[in-house]
Amino acid sequence: SMDGAPPPASPAGLSAYVVVSQLLGLTLLATTGAWLGRYRGGVAWHGLLQFNVHPLCMVLGMVFLQGDALLVYRVFRHEAKRSTKALHALLHGLALVVALVGIVAVFESHRTKGIPDMYSLHSWCGMAAFVLYLLQVRAGEPLGGEGTLQPPRNIPTPPQWLLGFGFFLLPGASFSLRSRYKPQHVFFGIALFALSIAACLLGITEMLLFNIRDSYSQFVPEGVLANTLGVLLVAFGLVVGYVLTRDDWKRPPLAEELALSMDFKTLTEGESPGGGS
């Protein structure tokens, strides 16, 4: 290795796709705001407009912020792993908080208006995405920090939380187990992102059928704008998914990470420090 050498440039095309993803993300947020503001009366926490907090928060949290959290390891390729992991966790945490606000808003709005809860396909898919996303984030994020030797005690922990905590956060975890679990964590992250977008598409359709059922088929401006929002959601998901699944765009391990992993492997699997090479 050459100390002081500049970090290698990002792979060709990666930066362009990341820029496109962010332009699409900001455009879909603006389109959501325009739809709610122009045709649905705006957004307010109390009163008849409380329901509109729900679609705004779900698009912001479960799509835009979740997508950016997934992109962190592709964008910040040469920064310290601890810093990158912290940003990844921060964006996931913000996404969860924003989504939770949106869920509270829709339940309170339904209660105020006397509308039943959790009967539609949209609500089933949306709640499944949120609950599974919560478990996925807790499975993959640092609860006790990278240097934690023992998990916190007296905390009720579902099985997947144990998997994530044991495989990714504890230095004593077997590297063979960690390497087997990591692809599952990545797959479920992408799958939940796709499920979140699907739930948003179902929600858009449901809102249009509730509000403009009689005129929707006549290509009225609200219907066209909401359909455009759906296309933007799909486009954002496709671009993010493409970046995440390009093998040659994965974050390369830094030299100190490789050295640290070898030290952990020596401790946990009993290999001699100089053996084998």
C-alpha positions as CSV (number, residue, x, y, z in Angstrom):
1,S,0.0,0.0,0.0
2,M,1.2,3.6,-0.7
3,D,0.7,6.0,2.2
4,G,-0.4,9.5,1.1
5,A,-1.7,8.3,-2.3
6,P,-5.0,10.0,-3.3
7,P,-8.1,7.7,-3.0
8,P,-9.1,6.1,-6.3
9,A,-11.8,7.9,-8.3
10,S,-15.4,6.6,-8.2
11,P,-16.3,4.1,-10.9
12,A,-17.4,5.6,-14.2
13,G,-21.1,6.4,-14.3
14,L,-21.7,6.0,-10.5
15,S,-21.7,9.7,-9.8
16,A,-24.1,10.4,-12.7
17,Y,-26.6,7.8,-11.4
18,V,-26.4,9.1,-7.9
19,V,-27.1,12.7,-9.2
20,V,-30.0,11.4,-11.2
21,S,-31.4,9.6,-8.2
22,Q,-31.3,12.7,-6.1
23,L,-32.9,14.8,-8.8
24,L,-35.7,12.2,-9.1
25,G,-36.1,12.1,-5.3
26,L,-36.4,15.9,-4.9
27,T,-38.8,16.0,-7.9
28,L,-41.0,13.4,-6.4
29,L,-41.1,15.3,-3.1
30,A,-42.0,18.5,-4.9
31,T,-44.7,16.7,-6.9
32,T,-46.2,15.2,-3.7
33,G,-46.3,18.7,-2.2
34,A,-47.8,20.1,-5.3
35,W,-50.5,17.5,-5.4
36,L,-51.5,17.9,-1.8
37,G,-51.3,21.7,-1.9
38,R,-53.0,22.3,-5.2
39,Y,-55.7,19.6,-5.1
40,R,-56.0,18.3,-1.6
41,G,-56.1,21.6,0.4
42,G,-52.6,21.4,1.9
43,V,-51.2,19.8,5.1
44,A,-52.1,20.4,8.7
45,W,-51.7,18.3,11.9
46,H,-55.2,19.1,13.2
47,G,-58.5,19.1,11.4
48,L,-59.6,17.8,8.1
49,L,-56.2,18.1,6.5
50,Q,-54.4,15.8,9.0
51,F,-54.8,12.9,6.6
52,N,-52.5,14.7,4.1
53,V,-49.6,14.4,6.5
54,H,-49.6,10.7,5.8
55,P,-48.7,10.6,2.1
56,L,-46.2,13.4,2.5
57,C,-44.4,11.6,5.4
58,M,-44.5,8.2,3.8
59,V,-43.0,9.4,0.5
60,L,-40.3,11.4,2.4
61,G,-39.5,8.7,5.0
62,M,-40.1,5.3,3.4
63,V,-39.0,6.2,-0.1
64,F,-36.6,9.2,-0.3
65,L,-34.8,8.9,3.0
66,Q,-34.7,5.1,2.9
67,G,-33.4,5.2,-0.6
68,D,-30.6,7.6,0.4
69,A,-29.7,5.5,3.4
70,L,-29.3,2.5,1.1
71,L,-27.0,4.6,-1.2
72,V,-24.6,5.7,1.6
73,Y,-22.1,2.9,1.1
74,R,-22.0,3.5,-2.6
75,V,-21.6,7.3,-2.3
76,F,-19.1,7.5,0.5
77,R,-16.6,5.0,-0.8
78,H,-13.4,6.2,0.8
79,E,-14.5,7.6,4.1
80,A,-14.0,5.7,7.4
81,K,-16.4,2.8,7.8
82,R,-17.5,4.1,11.3
83,S,-18.5,7.5,9.8
84,T,-20.3,5.9,6.9
85,K,-22.2,3.5,9.1
86,A,-23.2,6.4,11.4
87,L,-24.7,8.3,8.4
88,H,-26.4,5.1,7.2
89,A,-28.0,4.7,10.6
90,L,-28.9,8.4,10.9
91,L,-30.8,8.3,7.6
92,H,-32.6,5.1,8.5
93,G,-33.5,6.5,11.9
94,L,-34.9,9.7,10.3
95,A,-36.9,7.7,7.8
96,L,-38.5,5.7,10.7
97,V,-39.4,8.8,12.7
98,V,-40.9,10.5,9.7
99,A,-42.8,7.4,8.7
100,L,-44.1,7.0,12.3
101,V,-45.5,10.5,12.2
102,G,-47.3,9.7,9.0
103,I,-48.8,6.5,10.5
104,V,-50.0,8.3,13.6
105,A,-51.5,11.0,11.4
106,V,-53.6,8.5,9.3
107,F,-54.8,6.6,12.4
108,E,-55.8,9.9,14.1
109,S,-57.5,11.2,10.9
110,H,-59.5,7.9,10.5
111,R,-60.6,8.1,14.2
112,T,-61.7,11.7,13.8
113,K,-63.7,10.9,10.7
114,G,-65.0,7.5,11.8
115,I,-63.2,5.7,9.0
116,P,-62.2,2.0,9.7
117,D,-58.5,1.1,9.8
118,M,-56.4,-1.6,8.2
119,Y,-58.9,-3.0,5.8
120,S,-57.3,-2.2,2.4
121,L,-54.4,-3.8,0.5
122,H,-52.6,-0.5,0.7
123,S,-52.8,-0.5,4.5
124,W,-51.7,-4.2,4.8
125,C,-48.7,-3.6,2.5
126,G,-47.8,-0.3,4.1
127,M,-47.9,-1.6,7.7
128,A,-45.9,-4.7,6.7
129,A,-43.3,-2.5,5.1
130,F,-43.0,-0.3,8.2
131,V,-42.8,-3.1,10.7
132,L,-40.3,-5.2,8.7
133,Y,-38.3,-2.0,8.0
134,L,-38.1,-1.4,11.7
135,L,-36.8,-4.9,12.4
136,Q,-34.4,-4.7,9.4
137,V,-32.9,-1.4,10.6
138,R,-32.5,-2.7,14.2
139,A,-30.9,-5.8,12.8
140,G,-28.2,-3.9,10.9
141,E,-27.4,-0.8,12.9
142,P,-24.9,-0.3,15.7
143,L,-26.8,-0.5,19.0
144,G,-23.7,-0.6,21.1
145,G,-21.0,0.7,18.8
146,E,-18.3,-1.1,16.9
147,G,-16.2,-1.6,20.0
148,T,-18.9,-3.2,22.1
149,L,-18.0,-6.6,23.4
150,Q,-21.3,-7.5,25.0
151,P,-24.9,-6.5,24.1
152,P,-26.9,-4.3,26.4
153,R,-28.8,-6.4,29.0
154,N,-32.5,-6.4,29.9
155,I,-33.5,-5.3,26.4
156,P,-36.2,-7.4,24.7
157,T,-34.7,-8.5,21.4
158,P,-36.5,-10.2,18.5
159,P,-34.5,-12.9,16.8
160,Q,-33.5,-10.8,13.8
161,W,-32.2,-8.1,16.2
162,L,-30.0,-10.7,17.7
163,L,-28.7,-11.8,14.3
164,G,-27.8,-8.3,13.3
165,F,-26.3,-7.4,16.6
166,G,-24.2,-10.6,16.8
167,F,-23.1,-10.6,13.2
168,F,-22.3,-7.0,12.6
169,L,-21.6,-5.2,15.8
170,L,-19.7,-7.6,18.1
171,P,-16.0,-8.0,17.3
172,G,-16.2,-11.6,18.5
173,A,-18.8,-12.7,16.0
174,S,-17.7,-15.4,13.5
175,F,-16.7,-13.8,10.2
176,S,-18.2,-16.8,8.4
177,L,-21.6,-16.2,10.0
178,R,-21.3,-12.5,9.2
179,S,-20.5,-13.1,5.6
180,R,-23.5,-15.4,5.3
181,Y,-25.9,-13.0,6.9
182,K,-24.8,-9.8,5.0
183,P,-26.2,-10.8,1.6
184,Q,-29.6,-11.5,3.3
185,H,-29.4,-8.1,5.0
186,V,-28.7,-6.4,1.7
187,F,-31.5,-8.4,-0.1
188,F,-34.1,-7.6,2.5
189,G,-33.1,-3.9,2.4
190,I,-33.8,-3.7,-1.3
191,A,-36.9,-5.8,-1.0
192,L,-38.4,-3.6,1.7
193,F,-37.5,-0.5,-0.3
194,A,-39.4,-2.0,-3.3
195,L,-42.4,-2.9,-1.0
196,S,-42.4,0.7,0.3
197,I,-42.7,2.0,-3.2
198,A,-45.4,-0.5,-4.0
199,A,-47.4,0.6,-0.9
200,C,-47.1,4.2,-2.0
201,L,-48.4,3.3,-5.5
202,L,-51.4,1.5,-3.9
203,G,-52.0,4.5,-1.7
204,I,-52.0,7.0,-4.6
205,T,-54.5,4.9,-6.5
206,E,-56.7,4.6,-3.4
207,M,-56.7,8.3,-2.9
208,L,-57.6,9.0,-6.5
209,L,-60.4,6.5,-6.4
210,F,-61.8,8.0,-3.2
211,N,-61.5,11.6,-4.3
212,I,-62.0,11.8,-8.1
213,R,-63.6,8.4,-8.9
214,D,-66.0,9.9,-11.5
215,S,-63.5,12.1,-13.3
216,Y,-60.3,10.1,-13.1
217,S,-60.9,8.4,-16.4
218,Q,-61.2,11.8,-18.1
219,F,-57.5,12.7,-17.6
220,V,-58.2,15.5,-15.2
221,P,-55.1,17.4,-14.0
222,E,-55.1,15.9,-10.6
223,G,-55.1,12.4,-11.9
224,V,-52.3,13.2,-14.4
225,L,-50.2,14.8,-11.6
226,A,-50.8,11.9,-9.2
227,N,-49.9,9.4,-12.0
228,T,-46.8,11.3,-12.7
229,L,-45.9,11.0,-9.0
230,G,-46.3,7.3,-9.3
231,V,-44.0,7.2,-12.4
232,L,-41.4,9.2,-10.5
233,L,-41.5,6.8,-7.5
234,V,-40.9,3.9,-9.9
235,A,-38.1,5.7,-11.6
236,F,-36.4,6.6,-8.3
237,G,-36.7,3.0,-7.2
238,L,-35.2,1.7,-10.4
239,V,-32.2,4.0,-10.3
240,V,-31.4,3.3,-6.7
241,G,-31.9,-0.4,-7.3
242,Y,-29.5,-0.3,-10.2
243,V,-26.8,1.5,-8.2
244,L,-27.2,-1.0,-5.4
245,T,-27.0,-4.1,-7.5
246,R,-23.9,-3.2,-9.6
247,D,-21.2,-5.4,-8.2
248,D,-18.4,-3.2,-9.5
249,W,-19.9,-0.2,-7.7
250,K,-19.7,-1.8,-4.2
251,R,-17.7,0.1,-1.6
252,P,-14.1,-1.3,-1.5
253,P,-12.8,-2.2,1.9
254,L,-10.2,0.3,3.2
255,A,-6.7,-1.0,4.3
256,E,-7.4,-0.5,8.0
257,E,-10.7,-2.4,7.7
258,L,-8.9,-5.4,6.1
259,A,-6.3,-5.3,8.8
260,L,-8.9,-5.1,11.5
261,S,-10.9,-7.9,10.0
262,M,-7.8,-10.2,9.9
263,D,-7.2,-9.4,13.6
264,F,-10.8,-10.3,14.5
265,K,-10.6,-13.4,12.4
266,T,-7.4,-14.4,14.3
267,L,-9.1,-13.9,17.6
268,T,-12.4,-15.6,16.8
269,E,-11.4,-18.5,14.5
270,G,-8.0,-19.3,16.0
271,E,-5.8,-18.7,13.0
272,S,-2.2,-17.7,13.6
273,P,-1.4,-14.2,12.6
274,G,1.3,-15.2,10.2
275,G,-0.2,-18.5,9.0
276,G,-1.1,-19.2,5.4
277,S,1.0,-16.5,3.7
